[in-house]
């Protein structure tokens, strides 16, 4: 009989970890020691489970880079002991966290699967059980002694996606997430169907696993809209300490052609602000130069975000700004696919 796979569950907070106190009707975070009692199905999984919880579980609306660092440190401290990691997380900011961890964990050779639920684990109609059980099964998938998934993924409602390709699209449906620019990595049906061609290639085993904990949050997001005025733009561009701005443009990367608008952006870029052109469409890609309304942006050295999501763009900017060895190479590195987060020409 082969050795059982060891999986570490990391509970950060969120709906998935809530159980109802039937006396009061209030929701409260479950005790990990009670998890198997609540989910006897876990006894049937062919793996060893252990859980670690944040000292104070948080609503994912309160998630910030310090919490990402905590998750990364837990994985770092237990990396050699476990074959895979499942992070239980609130759905509202899960795409941001999965994107951030994908950048923070370099040379990852084990699965880190984010999951959550729309209903608490104690509800009769909960989606928590299926999401949790299948996430554990995916984290435990091995072939030839190696994990099948060797990247940060996000599992929700029968599909595992690359974490840094996801966006939350629905606050009520069980199918809460989409990955419109990249196919699912695994689909759960009667069998787990793995999309092998979509998985990131096995990392070089001779390169050490590294954790980057310094995320610089001197960043902002600005979504363009018809009628945006110079006061709004100037207020953002003149934010004290701002180093990078994710600019959500129209369609394939298009923006207004008013000279005040273009002039303000060019001045900011010339003064050292990194501006990243990302489409505000859920799917599709920036193609600077395809239209006149984006050609001017390219000529001023704006960064081409290609088909990256806003969540991945903002966390990638934090990651690159936090690395001292990227000085002078921010644009070059941002336009490269570092963790499969964008199409690489």
N, C-alpha and C positions, 0 to 999 in steps of 0.2 A: 504494500500500500504506500502511495506517494505521500510526501510531506504536504500537510495542509497549508494553503496560502494564508498569510497573515495580512489582515486588512485593518487599518486604523480609521475609525470614524471620528471626525472633528466637528463638534457641534458649536456653531457660532451664535445661533439664535434663529429666529424666524418661525413661520407657521408650522413647518414640518415637525418641530420639536415640541409642539404644544399638545397638552392633553386637557380635557375638560374635567373640572371638578364638578361632579354631578350634583353635589349638595348646593353649590353656589351658582353653577353655570359659568363660572369664570374660567378663562384659559390660563394655564400655567406651564412653565417649561418642565419637561419630564426629567426625571433622574435617570442617568444612563444605566444605573443598576437595575432600573425597572424596565429597560427597553425590551429585553427578551420576554418579560412577562406580558408586555403590551403587544409584542410581535413574536408569537411562538414560531412563526414561519422561519425566523432566523436560525432556529435550531437545525433546519434541514439544509442549510447552505454548507457546502463543502469547503469551509474556510474558518479560520480562527478570527474572532472579532474582538477588538478592544476599543473603548471610547474615551475621548478626551473632550472636555467641554471648556469653553471660555469661562473664566471665573464669574463673570457677569454676562450671560447671554444677552445679545442686543437685537433690537429690531434692525433689519437691514437698511432702513432709512438712515440710521446712525453710523453706517459703515464708513470708515475713512482709512487713509494709508497706514495709520498705526495698527489698525486691526489686520490689514493685509500683512504687515510685518509679523504680527503674532501668529497668523496662519502659517506663513513661510517658515518661521522659527520652529514651530511644532513639527512641520515636515522635515526640516533640516535635522532636528534633534533625534528624530525617529526613523530617518531615511534608511539606515542599514538594517533596522529591525523588521520593517514591514515591506510587503510586496506591492502594496497599493494603498491609496488614501481616498476616502470619501468625505467631502466637506458638506455638512448640512448647513444651509444658508437661506435666508429670506430671499424671495424671488425678485423683489423690487430692484435691488442693486447687484444681483448675481452676475449679470453679464460684465459689469465693471470689475467685480472681484476676480472672476475667472480670467478676464483679459489681463488684469494686473499681475496675477500669479503666474500667468504664462510667460511674462517678461521677467519676473523676479526669479523664476526657477530655470537656471541655464543648464544645459546638458542633462535634462530630465530623461531618465530611462525607466520610469515607473508611472502608472496612471494616477492622476489626481482628478477625481470626478466630483464636480459640484452638482448638488441636487437640492430640491426643496419641494414644496407642495403649495397648492392653493387652499387646501383644507387641512385642519389639524390632524395629527396622527390618530387621535382618539375619536374622530368623527366616523359615523357609519359609512358615509359615502366618500371617505378620504381617498385622495390620489397619493397620499404619502407612502403607503405600504408598497405599492408597485414601484414608485420612483426610487425608494430606498433599497428595496430588495434587488431590483435590476441593476442599480448603480453598483452595489456590492458585487454582483455576479460579473459585471463588466470589468470592474477593478481586479477581479480574481482571474480573469481570462489569461491563460498562458498557452504558448505553443513552443515546443522544443526548449522548454525551461525558461522562456523569456516572456514578459508581459506582452500581450497583443497591442494594448494601447500604451504609448509612451509619451503622453502629452497631457495638457490640462483640458479636460472635457466638461461639458455641461449636459446632464441627462434630465429630460423632462418629457413625460407623456409619450413613451415608446421610442424616443429617439435620443441618441448621443450625438451631440454636435461638438465641433472644435470650440472651446470656450471663447476664444477671442474673435469668433465669427458671429456671435449671437447677439440678439436684441430681444428684450421683452416686448411683446406686441399686444398682449391681452391681459387685463386685470381680473377677468372673470372665468374665462375658459380654462380647462385643464391644459390645453395646448397653449401655453403662455409664451413660448419662445419660438423664434424663427432664425434660420441661418440662410438668408436669401441669396448670398453670393458664394456659398460653399455647401456641398452635399453633406448629409448626415454620415457620421462615421460608423454607427451601428444602429440597426433598427430591430426593435424587439417585437417578435410575433410568437408563433409557436416555437421558433428557434431564434437565437440571436444571430442576425445576419450582419456580418462584418463587411464594410466597404474597405477592403485592403488597400485599394489604390488611393483612397482618400486620406489614409493615416499618414502621419509624418514618418519619414524614414527613421529606422532605428538610429538613435544617437551613437556617436563613436564611443564605445565603452572605455577607451583609454583616456577620454577627456573627463576631468573630474566634475562632479555635480557641484554647482555653485549657486549660492543664494545672494541676490542683490536686495538689500533691505532699505537702501536710501532712495525714497521716492520724493521728488521735488514737486510740491503742489502749487507752485506759482504759475498756474495755468488757468485758462478760461475757455468757455464755449460761447460763440455768438451765432445765433440762427438768423439768417437773413429773412426779411419779409418786405413785401411791397410797402413803401412809405417809411422805411427806416430813415432816421434823420441823423444829422452830423453830431448832435448833442449826445445821442446814445452811443454812436461809434466812438466818439472822442472819450467818453466816460470809460469805456472798456479799454481802449488803447492806452490811456493814460493811467491805468491802474498801477499803483505803486508796487514795484517788484515783479510785475508781470513779465514772464520769459517766453511763453508760448501761448498761442491762441488757435483753437480749432474753429475754423470758419465754415459753418454749414451753409453751403451755396445751393443754388437751384440746379436740378437736373444733372447734367454731366459736368458740373463745376462752374456754372455760369453765375455772373454777378452784375449789378447795375454798372452802367458805363459813365455815370456822372463823374466829372473831374474831381469834385470835392471828396467823393468816396474813394476813388482810385489813388488820389494824392495822399489821403490820410494813411491808406494801407502801405503805400510805397515809403512814406516817411518813417512809419513804424518799423518796417523791414530794414530800411537803411540804418536805423538806430539800434538794430540788433534783435528785434522781436521776431521769433519764429512763428510764421502764420501757415497753418496747414489747411489746405483746401479739401473738404470732405463733403460729399453730396448729402443733402437732407432727405433724399429718397431712401426708403428702407432697403431697396435693392438697386443694383447698378453701380457704375463706377464714374469717377471723375476722369475726364479726357480733356485736359487743358490744351487749348488751341483748336479744338474741333469747331468751336464757334468763336466769333470775334469777341463775344462777351466773356470768354475765358482766356483768350490769347494774351490779353493785357496782363492778366494775373500771372501767367507763366513768365512773361518777360520781366516782371519785377522780382523774380526768384522766390515766388511763393512755393511752398512745398506741396507736391502732388500726393494727395492721400489715396489716390486710386480707388480701390473698392473696399477700403477699410471702414469698419463701423465707427461711429462716434465714440462708443465705449472703449474700443481698442485704441483709437487715436489719442484720447485724453490720457489713458494710462501708459501708452507707449511714450508720450511726451514726458510724463512724470518720470518714467524709467530712464530715458536718455538724459534728461536734465540732471538726474540724480547720480549719474556715473561720471566721475572726473575724467575718465579716459576718452570721453566722446567730444571733448572741447574742439570746436572747429569742424566737426564732422556730423553735426546734428542733421542737417538736410540730407546728406549722403546716406546716413544710417536709417533715417526715417523712411526714405523712399525704397529701402530694401525690405524684403520679407524676412524678419528675424525669427518668428515662431509660427509661420504659416498664416499670419493675420491678414495678409494682402496678396493680391496676384503679383507674381514676380515675372517681369518681362524677360 
